[in-house]
């Protein structure tokens, strides 16, 4: 499954997303603001980033702008927002409006997650 970074300033949302995504077999790391999310992104290796738009310090637009200027700019980024008019839609791969059904989030991740290759899965090693 995917390694996912979830960034949101609402602790309840982070806990819910962590629990739901790990139940579906994903490895999930969380950050409670955009600045922490950027630090984790720079230091880590993620298949997908999910970020809230409206956060203090660095908002979701700032997070996605940083990602798009990085060496890992092709990582898919999903915006989650109750204020979609504040998002810079051109930089996000997908936008989910709060509240969204868990099924929609899981399907979004599946549609954006890179498909593991046989080599990446260890086939042919020997």
Secondary structure, 3 states (H helix, E strand, C coil): CCEEEEECCCHHHHHHHHHHHHHCCCEEEEECCHHHHHHHHHHCCCCEEEEECCCCCCCHHHHHHHHHHCCCCCCEEEEEECCHHHCCHHHCCEEEECCCCHHHHHHHHHHHCCCCCCCCCCCCCC
